[in-house]
Amino acid sequence: MRLPAPARDGALLLARVGIGLVFFAHGWQKLFTNGVDGTSAFFGQAGVPLPTLSAWFAAVVELLGGAALILGIALPAAALLLVVDMIGAFLFVHAGNGLFMEQNGFELVLTLGVASLVLAALGAGRFSLDHALVRRVGGGSRDAALTRA
């Protein structure tokens, strides 16, 4: 069974906003609460390669990627960058700690990474800036614009 388009687009909107808020908050934390220096120091202790560059990457991707999910703009690219970010978090920080967060495990990283992958595959839906821009520039639906490309 497939959901009617308005319900599907509403579900995509709720998923984008929820996931985007979590990413945005983590990016904000890395940039402004802990600062890039604090994030880099943690990454260095965790064995993340190039900790300063990795801290900047994670902070910017999470902050801007989270905002992009919330707004539904450049969604496939933003979501795929967030997947890459979560793969790094899994491999370098959480993988050896088991599943559960109470042991610094990978449950949140897995959930956010897989959710981002799903959003990259499904797109932003009609309640998004991507949809509004494609309609405005392309003069039609997203599917019609993609067919013309």
Backbone as JSON Lines, residues from 0, in Angstrom:
{"i":0,"aa":"M","n":[0.84,-1.18,0.0],"ca":[0.0,0.0,0.0],"c":[0.89,1.25,0.0]}
{"i":1,"aa":"R","n":[0.54,2.19,-0.82],"ca":[1.28,3.45,-0.91],"c":[0.42,4.57,-0.35]}
{"i":2,"aa":"L","n":[1.04,5.42,0.45],"ca":[0.32,6.55,1.03],"c":[-0.11,7.53,-0.05]}
{"i":3,"aa":"P","n":[-1.24,8.21,0.16],"ca":[-1.59,9.3,-0.76],"c":[-0.5,10.37,-0.73]}
{"i":4,"aa":"A","n":[-0.33,11.08,-1.83],"ca":[0.76,12.07,-1.94],"c":[0.81,13.07,-0.8]}
{"i":5,"aa":"P","n":[-0.31,13.66,-0.36],"ca":[-0.2,14.63,0.75],"c":[0.31,13.99,2.04]}
{"i":6,"aa":"A","n":[-0.11,12.76,2.33],"ca":[0.37,12.08,3.54],"c":[1.85,11.74,3.41]}
{"i":7,"aa":"R","n":[2.26,11.29,2.25],"ca":[3.67,10.97,2.01],"c":[4.54,12.22,2.16]}
{"i":8,"aa":"D","n":[4.09,13.31,1.56],"ca":[4.86,14.55,1.65],"c":[4.87,15.11,3.07]}
{"i":9,"aa":"G","n":[3.78,14.92,3.79],"ca":[3.74,15.34,5.19],"c":[4.69,14.51,6.04]}
{"i":10,"aa":"A","n":[4.73,13.21,5.78],"ca":[5.66,12.33,6.52],"c":[7.11,12.71,6.2]}
{"i":11,"aa":"L","n":[7.4,13.0,4.95],"ca":[8.76,13.43,4.58],"c":[9.12,14.75,5.28]}
{"i":12,"aa":"L","n":[8.17,15.67,5.35],"ca":[8.42,16.93,6.03],"c":[8.74,16.71,7.51]}
{"i":13,"aa":"L","n":[7.92,15.91,8.19],"ca":[8.16,15.64,9.6],"c":[9.51,14.94,9.82]}
{"i":14,"aa":"A","n":[9.83,13.98,8.96],"ca":[11.11,13.27,9.08],"c":[12.28,14.23,8.83]}
{"i":15,"aa":"R","n":[12.17,15.05,7.79],"ca":[13.25,16.01,7.49],"c":[13.47,16.98,8.64]}
{"i":16,"aa":"V","n":[12.39,17.51,9.19],"ca":[12.52,18.49,10.26],"c":[13.1,17.83,11.52]}
{"i":17,"aa":"G","n":[12.59,16.66,11.88],"ca":[13.1,15.98,13.08],"c":[14.57,15.62,12.95]}
{"i":18,"aa":"I","n":[14.93,15.01,11.86],"ca":[16.32,14.6,11.65],"c":[17.21,15.83,11.48]}
{"i":19,"aa":"G","n":[16.71,16.82,10.76],"ca":[17.47,18.04,10.54],"c":[17.75,18.79,11.83]}
{"i":20,"aa":"L","n":[16.77,18.82,12.74],"ca":[16.99,19.49,14.03],"c":[18.1,18.82,14.83]}
{"i":21,"aa":"V","n":[18.13,17.5,14.82],"ca":[19.17,16.79,15.56],"c":[20.55,17.1,14.96]}
{"i":22,"aa":"F","n":[20.65,17.05,13.63],"ca":[21.93,17.36,12.99],"c":[22.33,18.81,13.25]}
{"i":23,"aa":"F","n":[21.38,19.74,13.09],"ca":[21.67,21.15,13.29],"c":[22.19,21.39,14.71]}
{"i":24,"aa":"A","n":[21.53,20.8,15.68],"ca":[21.96,20.97,17.08],"c":[23.36,20.42,17.32]}
{"i":25,"aa":"H","n":[23.67,19.28,16.72],"ca":[25.01,18.7,16.89],"c":[26.07,19.56,16.18]}
{"i":26,"aa":"G","n":[25.74,20.1,15.01],"ca":[26.66,21.0,14.33],"c":[26.88,22.27,15.11]}
{"i":27,"aa":"W","n":[25.8,22.82,15.68],"ca":[25.91,24.02,16.51],"c":[26.81,23.74,17.72]}
{"i":28,"aa":"Q","n":[26.6,22.59,18.32],"ca":[27.42,22.2,19.49],"c":[28.9,22.14,19.12]}
{"i":29,"aa":"K","n":[29.18,21.53,17.97],"ca":[30.58,21.4,17.54],"c":[31.21,22.76,17.23]}
{"i":30,"aa":"L","n":[30.43,23.66,16.64],"ca":[30.97,24.97,16.25],"c":[31.0,25.97,17.4]}
{"i":31,"aa":"F","n":[29.91,26.05,18.15],"ca":[29.74,27.17,19.07],"c":[29.75,26.8,20.55]}
{"i":32,"aa":"T","n":[29.3,25.61,20.91],"ca":[29.3,25.22,22.32],"c":[30.67,24.69,22.72]}
{"i":33,"aa":"N","n":[31.11,23.63,22.05],"ca":[32.43,23.06,22.32],"c":[33.51,23.81,21.56]}
{"i":34,"aa":"G","n":[33.13,24.4,20.45],"ca":[34.09,25.06,19.56],"c":[34.85,24.03,18.75]}
{"i":35,"aa":"V","n":[35.38,24.48,17.64],"ca":[36.12,23.57,16.77],"c":[37.36,23.04,17.48]}
{"i":36,"aa":"D","n":[37.99,23.87,18.31],"ca":[39.17,23.41,19.05],"c":[38.81,22.27,20.0]}
{"i":37,"aa":"G","n":[37.71,22.42,20.73],"ca":[37.27,21.36,21.65],"c":[36.86,20.1,20.91]}
{"i":38,"aa":"T","n":[36.16,20.29,19.79],"ca":[35.74,19.14,18.98],"c":[36.96,18.45,18.4]}
{"i":39,"aa":"S","n":[37.92,19.23,17.92],"ca":[39.15,18.67,17.36],"c":[39.93,17.9,18.42]}
{"i":40,"aa":"A","n":[39.98,18.43,19.64],"ca":[40.69,17.73,20.73],"c":[40.02,16.39,21.02]}
{"i":41,"aa":"F","n":[38.69,16.37,21.06],"ca":[37.97,15.11,21.28],"c":[38.24,14.15,20.13]}
{"i":42,"aa":"F","n":[38.16,14.65,18.89],"ca":[38.42,13.79,17.74],"c":[39.83,13.21,17.8]}
{"i":43,"aa":"G","n":[40.81,14.02,18.2],"ca":[42.18,13.54,18.32],"c":[42.3,12.43,19.34]}
{"i":44,"aa":"Q","n":[41.65,12.59,20.5],"ca":[41.67,11.55,21.53],"c":[40.97,10.28,21.06]}
{"i":45,"aa":"A","n":[39.96,10.43,20.2],"ca":[39.21,9.28,19.71],"c":[39.92,8.59,18.54]}
{"i":46,"aa":"G","n":[41.01,9.18,18.06],"ca":[41.76,8.57,16.96],"c":[41.23,8.92,15.58]}
{"i":47,"aa":"V","n":[40.42,9.96,15.49],"ca":[39.92,10.4,14.18],"c":[41.08,11.0,13.41]}
{"i":48,"aa":"P","n":[41.29,10.56,12.16],"ca":[42.39,11.14,11.37],"c":[42.14,12.62,11.07]}
{"i":49,"aa":"L","n":[43.21,13.39,10.97],"ca":[43.13,14.82,10.68],"c":[42.06,15.48,11.54]}
{"i":50,"aa":"P","n":[42.22,15.46,12.86],"ca":[41.14,15.86,13.76],"c":[40.62,17.28,13.54]}
{"i":51,"aa":"T","n":[41.47,18.22,13.21],"ca":[40.97,19.59,13.01],"c":[40.13,19.67,11.74]}
{"i":52,"aa":"L","n":[40.64,19.12,10.64],"ca":[39.88,19.1,9.39],"c":[38.59,18.3,9.57]}
{"i":53,"aa":"S","n":[38.67,17.17,10.26],"ca":[37.48,16.35,10.5],"c":[36.46,17.08,11.35]}
{"i":54,"aa":"A","n":[36.94,17.86,12.34],"ca":[36.03,18.63,13.19],"c":[35.31,19.7,12.38]}
{"i":55,"aa":"W","n":[36.04,20.39,11.52],"ca":[35.41,21.38,10.66],"c":[34.4,20.73,9.73]}
{"i":56,"aa":"F","n":[34.78,19.6,9.12],"ca":[33.87,18.89,8.22],"c":[32.59,18.5,8.95]}
{"i":57,"aa":"A","n":[32.73,17.85,10.09],"ca":[31.56,17.39,10.82],"c":[30.69,18.56,11.26]}
{"i":58,"aa":"A","n":[31.3,19.61,11.78],"ca":[30.53,20.75,12.29],"c":[29.75,21.43,11.16]}
{"i":59,"aa":"V","n":[30.42,21.7,10.05],"ca":[29.77,22.41,8.95],"c":[28.72,21.53,8.28]}
{"i":60,"aa":"V","n":[29.06,20.27,8.03],"ca":[28.1,19.37,7.39],"c":[26.86,19.19,8.27]}
{"i":61,"aa":"E","n":[27.07,19.02,9.57],"ca":[25.92,18.82,10.45],"c":[25.08,20.08,10.58]}
{"i":62,"aa":"L","n":[25.7,21.24,10.71],"ca":[24.95,22.49,10.84],"c":[24.21,22.83,9.55]}
{"i":63,"aa":"L","n":[24.95,22.92,8.44],"ca":[24.33,23.29,7.17],"c":[23.47,22.17,6.6]}
{"i":64,"aa":"G","n":[23.94,20.92,6.77],"ca":[23.13,19.79,6.31],"c":[21.83,19.68,7.08]}
{"i":65,"aa":"G","n":[21.89,19.92,8.38],"ca":[20.67,19.91,9.19],"c":[19.71,20.99,8.73]}
{"i":66,"aa":"A","n":[20.23,22.19,8.47],"ca":[19.39,23.28,7.97],"c":[18.81,22.93,6.6]}
{"i":67,"aa":"A","n":[19.61,22.31,5.75],"ca":[19.13,21.91,4.42],"c":[18.0,20.88,4.53]}
{"i":68,"aa":"L","n":[18.12,19.94,5.46],"ca":[17.04,18.97,5.65],"c":[15.77,19.68,6.11]}
{"i":69,"aa":"I","n":[15.9,20.57,7.08],"ca":[14.73,21.28,7.6],"c":[14.03,22.04,6.48]}
{"i":70,"aa":"L","n":[14.79,22.75,5.67],"ca":[14.22,23.56,4.61],"c":[13.87,22.74,3.36]}
{"i":71,"aa":"G","n":[14.47,21.59,3.23],"ca":[14.24,20.77,2.04],"c":[14.91,21.36,0.82]}
{"i":72,"aa":"I","n":[16.15,21.79,0.98],"ca":[16.9,22.37,-0.15],"c":[18.19,21.59,-0.36]}
{"i":73,"aa":"A","n":[18.51,21.34,-1.62],"ca":[19.7,20.56,-1.99],"c":[19.71,19.24,-1.21]}
{"i":74,"aa":"L","n":[18.53,18.66,-1.07],"ca":[18.38,17.54,-0.14],"c":[19.23,16.32,-0.48]}
{"i":75,"aa":"P","n":[19.26,15.84,-1.71],"ca":[20.09,14.64,-1.95],"c":[21.56,14.86,-1.59]}
{"i":76,"aa":"A","n":[22.12,15.99,-1.98],"ca":[23.54,16.25,-1.68],"c":[23.76,16.4,-0.18]}
{"i":77,"aa":"A","n":[22.91,17.18,0.48],"ca":[23.05,17.38,1.92],"c":[22.92,16.06,2.67]}
{"i":78,"aa":"A","n":[21.93,15.27,2.3],"ca":[21.69,14.0,2.99],"c":[22.86,13.04,2.78]}
{"i":79,"aa":"L","n":[23.43,13.0,1.59],"ca":[24.56,12.1,1.34],"c":[25.8,12.56,2.11]}
{"i":80,"aa":"L","n":[26.02,13.86,2.23],"ca":[27.13,14.34,3.06],"c":[26.92,13.95,4.52]}
{"i":81,"aa":"L","n":[25.68,14.0,4.98],"ca":[25.4,13.58,6.35],"c":[25.62,12.08,6.52]}
{"i":82,"aa":"V","n":[25.33,11.29,5.5],"ca":[25.62,9.85,5.55],"c":[27.13,9.64,5.71]}
{"i":83,"aa":"V","n":[27.93,10.35,4.92],"ca":[29.39,10.24,5.02],"c":[29.85,10.63,6.43]}
{"i":84,"aa":"D","n":[29.28,11.7,6.97],"ca":[29.6,12.15,8.33],"c":[29.29,11.05,9.34]}
{"i":85,"aa":"M","n":[28.16,10.39,9.2],"ca":[27.77,9.34,10.15],"c":[28.62,8.08,9.98]}
{"i":86,"aa":"I","n":[29.06,7.8,8.76],"ca":[29.97,6.67,8.55],"c":[31.27,6.93,9.31]}
{"i":87,"aa":"G","n":[31.78,8.17,9.21],"ca":[32.99,8.53,9.95],"c":[32.79,8.41,11.45]}
{"i":88,"aa":"A","n":[31.66,8.9,11.95],"ca":[31.37,8.81,13.39],"c":[31.29,7.35,13.83]}
{"i":89,"aa":"F","n":[30.67,6.52,13.0],"ca":[30.57,5.1,13.32],"c":[31.95,4.46,13.37]}
{"i":90,"aa":"L","n":[32.73,4.64,12.3],"ca":[34.02,3.95,12.19],"c":[35.03,4.4,13.23]}
{"i":91,"aa":"F","n":[35.09,5.71,13.49],"ca":[36.17,6.23,14.31],"c":[35.81,6.43,15.78]}
{"i":92,"aa":"V","n":[34.52,6.49,16.11],"ca":[34.16,6.81,17.49],"c":[33.29,5.74,18.14]}
{"i":93,"aa":"H","n":[32.28,5.22,17.43],"ca":[31.24,4.44,18.09],"c":[31.25,2.93,17.84]}
{"i":94,"aa":"A","n":[31.87,2.46,16.77],"ca":[31.73,1.06,16.36],"c":[32.15,0.06,17.42]}
{"i":95,"aa":"G","n":[33.2,0.34,18.14],"ca":[33.71,-0.62,19.11],"c":[33.0,-0.6,20.45]}
{"i":96,"aa":"N","n":[31.95,0.22,20.56],"ca":[31.29,0.39,21.85],"c":[29.93,-0.3,21.94]}
{"i":97,"aa":"G","n":[29.6,-1.1,20.95],"ca":[28.3,-1.76,20.97],"c":[27.2,-0.85,20.45]}
{"i":98,"aa":"L","n":[25.99,-1.3,20.6],"ca":[24.84,-0.6,20.03],"c":[24.37,0.58,20.88]}
{"i":99,"aa":"F","n":[24.31,0.41,22.18],"ca":[23.57,1.34,23.02],"c":[24.33,2.62,23.35]}
{"i":100,"aa":"M","n":[23.6,3.74,23.35],"ca":[24.19,5.06,23.6],"c":[24.8,5.16,24.99]}
{"i":101,"aa":"E","n":[24.24,4.47,25.95],"ca":[24.75,4.58,27.32],"c":[26.2,4.1,27.43]}
{"i":102,"aa":"Q","n":[26.66,3.33,26.44],"ca":[28.07,2.91,26.39],"c":[28.8,3.6,25.22]}
{"i":103,"aa":"N","n":[28.25,4.76,24.79],"ca":[28.77,5.5,23.65],"c":[28.7,4.66,22.37]}
{"i":104,"aa":"G","n":[27.65,3.86,22.29],"ca":[27.45,2.99,21.14],"c":[26.93,3.73,19.92]}
{"i":105,"aa":"F","n":[26.6,2.97,18.89],"ca":[26.32,3.54,17.58],"c":[24.84,3.66,17.24]}
{"i":106,"aa":"E","n":[23.92,3.5,18.18],"ca":[22.5,3.51,17.82],"c":[22.05,4.83,17.2]}
{"i":107,"aa":"L","n":[22.46,5.97,17.75],"ca":[22.06,7.26,17.18],"c":[22.72,7.48,15.83]}
{"i":108,"aa":"V","n":[24.0,7.16,15.73],"ca":[24.74,7.33,14.48],"c":[24.12,6.46,13.38]}
{"i":109,"aa":"L","n":[23.79,5.23,13.7],"ca":[23.15,4.33,12.74],"c":[21.8,4.88,12.3]}
{"i":110,"aa":"T","n":[20.99,5.3,13.27],"ca":[19.66,5.81,12.96],"c":[19.74,7.05,12.08]}
{"i":111,"aa":"L","n":[20.59,8.0,12.45],"ca":[20.71,9.23,11.66],"c":[21.29,8.96,10.27]}
{"i":112,"aa":"G","n":[22.25,8.06,10.18],"ca":[22.84,7.75,8.88],"c":[21.86,7.07,7.95]}
{"i":113,"aa":"V","n":[21.13,6.09,8.46],"ca":[20.16,5.38,7.62],"c":[19.0,6.3,7.25]}
{"i":114,"aa":"A","n":[18.54,7.12,8.19],"ca":[17.47,8.07,7.89],"c":[17.9,9.06,6.82]}
{"i":115,"aa":"S","n":[19.14,9.51,6.88],"ca":[19.66,10.43,5.86],"c":[19.72,9.74,4.5]}
{"i":116,"aa":"L","n":[20.11,8.49,4.49],"ca":[20.15,7.72,3.24],"c":[18.76,7.59,2.63]}
{"i":117,"aa":"V","n":[17.77,7.32,3.47],"ca":[16.39,7.22,2.99],"c":[15.93,8.56,2.41]}
{"i":118,"aa":"L","n":[16.23,9.66,3.1],"ca":[15.84,10.98,2.59],"c":[16.55,11.29,1.27]}
{"i":119,"aa":"A","n":[17.81,10.9,1.15],"ca":[18.53,11.12,-0.11],"c":[17.85,10.36,-1.25]}
{"i":120,"aa":"A","n":[17.36,9.16,-0.96],"ca":[16.72,8.34,-1.99],"c":[15.31,8.84,-2.33]}
{"i":121,"aa":"L","n":[14.57,9.3,-1.34],"ca":[13.18,9.69,-1.56],"c":[13.02,11.15,-1.99]}
{"i":122,"aa":"G","n":[13.97,11.99,-1.64],"ca":[13.84,13.4,-1.94],"c":[13.1,14.14,-0.84]}
{"i":123,"aa":"A","n":[12.92,15.42,-1.05],"ca":[12.38,16.3,-0.03],"c":[10.86,16.31,0.03]}
{"i":124,"aa":"G","n":[10.2,15.93,-1.03],"ca":[8.74,15.99,-1.07],"c":[8.24,17.36,-1.5]}
{"i":125,"aa":"R","n":[6.92,17.47,-1.6],"ca":[6.32,18.71,-2.1],"c":[6.44,19.88,-1.14]}
{"i":126,"aa":"F","n":[6.55,19.61,0.16],"ca":[6.63,20.68,1.15],"c":[8.09,21.02,1.41]}
{"i":127,"aa":"S","n":[8.76,21.53,0.37],"ca":[10.19,21.8,0.46],"c":[10.57,22.91,-0.5]}
{"i":128,"aa":"L","n":[11.73,23.5,-0.23],"ca":[12.26,24.49,-1.16],"c":[12.71,23.85,-2.46]}
{"i":129,"aa":"D","n":[13.23,22.63,-2.4],"ca":[13.6,21.93,-3.64],"c":[12.41,21.87,-4.59]}
{"i":130,"aa":"H","n":[11.27,21.47,-4.08],"ca":[10.06,21.35,-4.91],"c":[9.63,22.71,-5.44]}
{"i":131,"aa":"A","n":[9.63,23.73,-4.59],"ca":[9.23,25.07,-5.02],"c":[10.17,25.6,-6.09]}
{"i":132,"aa":"L","n":[11.47,25.37,-5.94],"ca":[12.43,25.86,-6.91],"c":[12.32,25.13,-8.24]}
{"i":133,"aa":"V","n":[12.14,23.82,-8.2],"ca":[12.01,23.06,-9.45],"c":[10.76,23.49,-10.19]}
{"i":134,"aa":"R","n":[9.67,23.7,-9.47],"ca":[8.43,24.16,-10.11],"c":[8.61,25.54,-10.72]}
{"i":135,"aa":"R","n":[9.31,26.42,-9.99],"ca":[9.49,27.79,-10.47],"c":[10.43,27.82,-11.67]}
{"i":136,"aa":"V","n":[11.55,27.14,-11.58],"ca":[12.55,27.15,-12.66],"c":[12.1,26.29,-13.82]}
{"i":137,"aa":"G","n":[11.6,25.08,-13.5],"ca":[11.24,24.14,-14.54],"c":[9.84,24.33,-15.09]}
{"i":138,"aa":"G","n":[9.01,25.05,-14.36],"ca":[7.65,25.29,-14.83],"c":[6.75,24.08,-14.71]}
{"i":139,"aa":"G","n":[7.14,23.09,-13.94],"ca":[6.3,21.91,-13.81],"c":[6.67,21.13,-12.59]}
{"i":140,"aa":"S","n":[6.3,19.88,-12.6],"ca":[6.58,19.03,-11.44],"c":[8.02,18.57,-11.46]}
{"i":141,"aa":"R","n":[8.47,18.07,-10.34],"ca":[9.82,17.54,-10.21],"c":[10.03,16.41,-11.21]}
{"i":142,"aa":"D","n":[9.05,15.51,-11.32],"ca":[9.18,14.39,-12.23],"c":[9.29,14.86,-13.68]}
{"i":143,"aa":"A","n":[8.49,15.87,-14.03],"ca":[8.57,16.38,-15.39],"c":[9.92,17.05,-15.65]}
{"i":144,"aa":"A","n":[10.42,17.78,-14.65],"ca":[11.73,18.42,-14.81],"c":[12.83,17.39,-14.93]}
{"i":145,"aa":"L","n":[12.74,16.31,-14.17],"ca":[13.76,15.26,-14.26],"c":[13.67,14.53,-15.58]}
{"i":146,"aa":"T","n":[12.46,14.37,-16.1],"ca":[12.27,13.69,-17.39],"c":[12.89,14.51,-18.52]}
{"i":147,"aa":"R","n":[12.76,15.84,-18.42],"ca":[13.31,16.72,-19.46],"c":[14.83,16.77,-19.41]}
{"i":148,"aa":"A","n":[15.41,16.49,-18.25],"ca":[16.87,16.63,-18.09],"c":[17.63,15.58,-18.85]}
